[in-house]
Amino acid sequence: MTTPESTAPDRPAVGIALILLGVTAISVNDMLIKQLSGGYPLHQLVFTRSAIALVFTLVLVRLEGGWHLLKTDRPLLHLFRGLCIVVANMSFFAAIAVLPLAEATALFFAAPLFITVLSVPILGEKVGPLRIGAVVVGFLGVVIMQRPWAGEATLDVPRAVLLLPVFAALMYAMMQLMTRKLGVGARASAMAVYIQGSFLLVSALFWLVAGDGRFAAGMENESLRFLLRAWIWPEGTDRWLFLGLGLCSAVIGYCLSAAYRIASAATVAPFEYVGLPLAVLWGWAIWGDLPAPEVWAGIALIVGAGLFVFLRERQKARPVASRRPARRH
């Protein structure tokens, strides 16, 4: 019996191009948020960037067909997808306020591994033993970066902060798999509108509850202070950084939704690893951070696993490249 996913478009080259553009925008976005994290609350950054991005995204809705694209007969799935990405982003952004950008990004790159594994039960995709083995190797890299042999006293940050990017990766993977399930009946611009709306709603609730900064008073945990400090009106060049956040968010919301809508999750997911060298570049150029040896080891394992998964996917797809995909049943 054919499922709705089996009729989804499969255009891998376009999907790969979109994911590369989206990941570049994510990297710039992360750099800007880390740059602003010392003076502004996270919920203010999220609200501002989503409000700006929503304007550009609504323009894309008009270009793709009009307001009727926003209608959906699967509102609960859209709501779940929006909440997944909100939790993923808030968790990751709270982590980069404390962790070096490259380390947090490397830990977050458990997401494509989660996507590959979870695409089996959720999307019905077939993942063979070789790709499963590569995923195991990738998760070994994540474990190495967690430094389980180190005691709490010897770590630079609480272990819970090290786990935040991994939890964010799991929520992000769930969001992308929901994108694939929604891809047949929803345009990328419409799905991006739902995501930006979710960000606006959650960040507005944070402002109502904690916008005056009363919960941040006396708090020593930098991640929690970043989440709960009072709103401050941006001044000087910070205003341009806020605008940059909004532009990046618009690009991210559209490109990621479109990439996973028109191509297999197992095909496009490995290209998200481009974010790793970009994070290393920003960390070195702006904050003078270079990854520790165990982080380099973890990055090597994760990138190696991702490349293997992608090459294996290409090898499997080559004999049927001339046909529309009918492998999801």
C-alpha positions as CSV (number, residue, x, y, z in Angstrom):
1,M,0.0,0.0,0.0
2,T,1.4,3.4,-1.0
3,T,1.8,6.0,1.7
4,P,1.5,9.7,1.2
5,E,5.3,9.9,1.6
6,S,5.8,7.7,-1.4
7,T,4.4,10.4,-3.7
8,A,6.6,13.1,-2.3
9,P,8.9,14.8,-4.8
10,D,12.5,13.6,-4.8
11,R,15.0,16.1,-6.3
12,P,18.3,15.4,-4.5
13,A,20.5,18.0,-6.3
14,V,18.1,20.9,-5.4
15,G,17.7,19.5,-1.9
16,I,21.5,19.5,-1.4
17,A,21.8,23.0,-2.7
18,L,19.1,24.2,-0.3
19,I,20.5,22.4,2.7
20,L,24.0,24.0,2.0
21,L,22.5,27.5,1.9
22,G,20.4,26.8,5.0
23,V,23.3,25.5,7.0
24,T,25.5,28.5,6.1
25,A,22.7,30.7,7.4
26,I,22.5,28.6,10.5
27,S,26.2,29.1,11.1
28,V,26.0,32.9,10.7
29,N,22.9,32.9,13.0
30,D,24.7,31.0,15.7
31,M,27.7,33.3,15.5
32,L,25.5,36.3,15.9
33,I,23.5,34.9,18.8
34,K,26.7,34.0,20.7
35,Q,28.0,37.5,20.0
36,L,24.9,39.0,21.5
37,S,24.4,36.5,24.3
38,G,26.3,38.6,26.8
39,G,23.9,41.5,26.9
40,Y,20.5,40.4,25.7
41,P,18.1,37.6,26.8
42,L,17.6,34.6,24.5
43,H,13.8,35.1,24.2
44,Q,14.4,38.7,23.0
45,L,16.8,37.5,20.3
46,V,14.4,34.7,19.2
47,F,11.4,37.1,19.2
48,T,13.1,39.8,17.2
49,R,14.7,37.5,14.6
50,S,11.4,35.6,14.1
51,A,9.4,38.8,13.7
52,I,11.7,40.0,11.0
53,A,11.9,36.6,9.4
54,L,8.1,36.3,9.3
55,V,7.8,39.4,7.1
56,F,10.2,37.9,4.5
57,T,8.5,34.5,4.8
58,L,5.0,35.9,4.2
59,V,6.4,37.5,1.0
60,L,7.6,34.0,-0.1
61,V,4.1,32.7,0.6
62,R,2.6,35.2,-1.8
63,L,5.3,34.3,-4.4
64,E,4.6,30.6,-4.1
65,G,0.8,30.9,-4.6
66,G,-0.9,33.1,-2.0
67,W,-2.5,33.0,1.4
68,H,-4.5,29.9,0.8
69,L,-1.2,28.0,1.2
70,L,-1.4,28.6,4.9
71,K,-4.5,26.4,5.2
72,T,-3.8,23.0,6.6
73,D,-5.8,19.9,7.5
74,R,-3.0,18.7,9.8
75,P,-2.7,21.5,12.4
76,L,-1.6,19.2,15.2
77,L,1.4,17.9,13.2
78,H,2.4,21.4,12.3
79,L,2.1,22.4,16.0
80,F,4.3,19.4,17.1
81,R,6.8,20.3,14.4
82,G,6.9,23.9,15.5
83,L,7.4,23.0,19.2
84,C,10.2,20.6,18.3
85,I,12.2,23.3,16.5
86,V,11.6,25.8,19.3
87,V,12.8,23.4,21.9
88,A,15.8,22.5,19.7
89,N,16.8,26.1,19.1
90,M,16.3,27.3,22.7
91,S,18.4,24.4,24.0
92,F,21.2,24.9,21.6
93,F,21.3,28.7,22.0
94,A,21.4,28.3,25.8
95,A,24.4,26.0,25.3
96,I,26.4,28.3,23.0
97,A,26.3,31.1,25.6
98,V,28.7,28.9,27.6
99,L,30.3,26.4,25.3
100,P,32.8,27.2,22.5
101,L,30.8,27.4,19.2
102,A,32.7,24.6,17.5
103,E,32.1,22.2,20.4
104,A,28.4,22.9,20.7
105,T,28.0,22.6,17.0
106,A,29.9,19.3,16.8
107,L,27.6,17.9,19.6
108,F,24.5,19.1,17.8
109,F,25.6,17.1,14.8
110,A,24.2,14.1,16.3
111,A,21.0,15.4,14.5
112,P,21.7,13.8,11.1
113,L,22.5,10.5,12.9
114,F,19.2,10.7,14.7
115,I,17.5,11.5,11.4
116,T,19.0,8.5,9.7
117,V,17.9,6.1,12.5
118,L,14.4,7.6,13.1
119,S,13.6,7.7,9.4
120,V,13.1,4.0,9.6
121,P,10.2,3.8,12.0
122,I,8.7,7.3,11.2
123,L,9.1,7.5,7.4
124,G,9.5,3.8,6.5
125,E,12.9,4.4,4.9
126,K,15.3,1.5,4.5
127,V,18.6,1.8,6.3
128,G,21.0,-1.1,5.8
129,P,23.5,-2.5,8.3
130,L,26.5,-0.6,6.8
131,R,24.7,2.8,7.3
132,I,23.6,1.7,10.8
133,G,27.3,0.9,11.5
134,A,28.3,4.3,10.4
135,V,25.7,5.9,12.6
136,V,27.2,3.9,15.6
137,V,30.6,5.3,14.8
138,G,29.2,8.8,14.6
139,F,27.5,8.4,18.0
140,L,30.9,7.2,19.4
141,G,32.2,10.6,18.4
142,V,29.5,12.3,20.4
143,V,30.3,10.2,23.4
144,I,34.0,11.1,23.2
145,M,33.1,14.8,23.2
146,Q,31.0,14.2,26.3
147,R,34.2,13.1,28.0
148,P,32.6,10.5,30.3
149,W,35.9,9.8,31.9
150,A,36.2,13.3,33.3
151,G,34.7,14.2,36.7
152,E,32.3,17.1,37.1
153,A,35.0,19.1,38.8
154,T,37.4,18.8,35.9
155,L,35.0,19.9,33.2
156,D,34.8,23.6,32.2
157,V,31.0,23.5,32.2
158,P,28.3,21.5,34.0
159,R,27.7,18.2,32.3
160,A,24.1,19.2,31.7
161,V,25.3,22.0,29.4
162,L,27.2,19.4,27.4
163,L,24.0,17.4,27.0
164,L,22.0,20.4,25.8
165,P,23.2,20.3,22.2
166,V,22.5,16.6,22.0
167,F,19.0,17.0,23.3
168,A,18.6,19.9,20.7
169,A,19.8,17.5,18.0
170,L,17.1,15.0,18.9
171,M,14.3,17.6,18.8
172,Y,15.7,19.0,15.5
173,A,15.7,15.5,14.0
174,M,12.0,15.0,15.0
175,M,11.2,18.4,13.4
176,Q,12.9,17.4,10.1
177,L,11.1,14.1,9.9
178,M,7.8,15.8,10.5
179,T,8.8,18.1,7.6
180,R,9.0,15.1,5.3
181,K,5.6,13.8,6.4
182,L,4.1,17.2,5.8
183,G,6.0,17.8,2.5
184,V,3.3,16.5,0.1
185,G,0.6,18.8,1.2
186,A,2.4,21.9,2.4
187,R,4.7,24.4,0.7
188,A,8.1,25.3,2.2
189,S,7.1,28.9,2.7
190,A,3.9,27.9,4.6
191,M,5.8,25.5,6.9
192,A,8.4,28.3,7.6
193,V,5.5,30.6,8.6
194,Y,4.2,28.0,11.1
195,I,7.7,27.7,12.5
196,Q,8.3,31.5,12.9
197,G,4.8,31.7,14.5
198,S,5.8,29.1,17.0
199,F,9.0,31.0,17.9
200,L,7.0,34.2,18.3
201,L,4.4,32.6,20.5
202,V,7.0,30.9,22.9
203,S,9.3,33.9,23.1
204,A,6.3,36.2,23.8
205,L,5.2,33.9,26.6
206,F,8.8,34.1,28.0
207,W,8.6,37.9,27.9
208,L,5.3,37.9,29.8
209,V,6.7,35.6,32.5
210,A,10.3,36.7,32.7
211,G,10.8,39.8,30.6
212,D,11.6,42.0,33.5
213,G,14.6,39.8,34.5
214,R,13.3,39.0,38.0
215,F,14.2,35.3,37.6
216,A,17.7,36.0,36.5
217,A,18.6,38.1,39.6
218,G,21.4,36.4,41.5
219,M,21.6,33.4,39.1
220,E,25.1,32.1,38.4
221,N,24.4,29.6,35.6
222,E,25.2,31.5,32.4
223,S,22.9,29.5,30.2
224,L,19.9,30.2,32.5
225,R,20.8,33.9,32.8
226,F,20.9,34.1,29.0
227,L,17.5,32.6,28.9
228,L,15.9,34.7,31.7
229,R,17.6,38.1,31.8
230,A,15.6,41.3,31.2
231,W,14.9,42.8,27.7
232,I,17.2,45.6,26.6
233,W,16.5,47.8,23.6
234,P,19.4,47.2,21.1
235,E,21.7,50.2,20.4
236,G,24.3,51.1,17.8
237,T,25.7,48.3,15.7
238,D,23.7,45.7,17.6
239,R,20.6,46.8,15.7
240,W,22.2,45.6,12.5
241,L,23.1,42.3,14.2
242,F,19.5,41.9,15.1
243,L,18.5,42.5,11.5
244,G,21.0,39.9,10.4
245,L,19.4,37.4,12.7
246,G,16.1,38.0,11.1
247,L,17.4,37.6,7.6
248,C,19.3,34.4,8.6
249,S,16.1,33.0,10.2
250,A,14.1,33.6,7.0
251,V,16.7,31.8,4.9
252,I,16.9,28.9,7.4
253,G,13.2,28.5,7.7
254,Y,12.6,28.3,4.0
255,C,15.7,26.4,2.9
256,L,15.5,23.6,5.5
257,S,11.8,23.1,5.0
258,A,12.2,23.0,1.2
259,A,15.3,20.6,1.3
260,Y,13.6,18.0,3.4
261,R,10.3,18.4,1.5
262,I,11.8,17.6,-1.9
263,A,14.6,15.1,-1.1
264,S,15.2,12.1,1.0
265,A,16.2,12.8,4.6
266,A,19.0,10.3,4.4
267,T,20.3,12.1,1.3
268,V,20.4,15.7,2.5
269,A,21.1,15.2,6.2
270,P,24.9,14.5,5.8
271,F,25.4,17.8,4.1
272,E,24.5,19.6,7.4
273,Y,28.1,18.7,8.4
274,V,29.2,21.7,6.5
275,G,28.3,23.6,9.6
276,L,31.2,22.1,11.5
277,P,34.1,23.7,9.7
278,L,32.1,27.0,9.6
279,A,31.7,26.8,13.4
280,V,35.4,26.2,13.9
281,L,36.2,29.2,11.6
282,W,33.9,31.6,13.5
283,G,35.2,30.3,16.9
284,W,38.8,30.9,15.9
285,A,38.3,34.2,14.0
286,I,36.1,35.9,16.6
287,W,36.8,34.3,20.0
288,G,40.2,32.7,19.5
289,D,38.8,29.2,20.3
290,L,40.1,26.1,18.8
291,P,38.6,22.6,19.6
292,A,40.3,20.4,22.1
293,P,41.8,17.1,20.9
294,E,38.8,15.1,22.0
295,V,36.5,17.5,20.1
296,W,38.7,17.1,16.9
297,A,38.4,13.3,17.4
298,G,34.7,13.5,17.7
299,I,34.4,15.7,14.7
300,A,36.4,13.3,12.6
301,L,34.2,10.3,13.6
302,I,31.0,12.2,13.0
303,V,32.1,13.6,9.6
304,G,33.4,10.3,8.5
305,A,30.2,8.6,9.5
306,G,28.1,11.2,7.7
307,L,30.2,11.0,4.5
308,F,29.9,7.2,4.5
309,V,26.1,7.4,4.9
310,F,25.8,9.8,2.1
311,L,28.0,7.8,-0.3
312,R,26.1,4.7,0.5
313,E,22.9,6.5,-0.2
314,R,24.1,7.7,-3.6
315,Q,25.4,4.2,-4.4
316,K,22.0,2.7,-3.7
317,A,20.1,5.4,-5.6
318,R,22.2,5.3,-8.8
319,P,20.5,2.3,-10.4
320,V,17.1,3.9,-10.1
321,A,18.0,7.5,-10.7
322,S,15.9,7.8,-13.8
323,R,12.7,6.8,-12.0
324,R,10.5,8.8,-9.6
325,P,11.1,7.3,-6.1
326,A,8.7,4.7,-5.0
327,R,10.7,3.2,-2.1
328,R,8.5,4.4,0.8
329,H,5.7,2.0,1.5
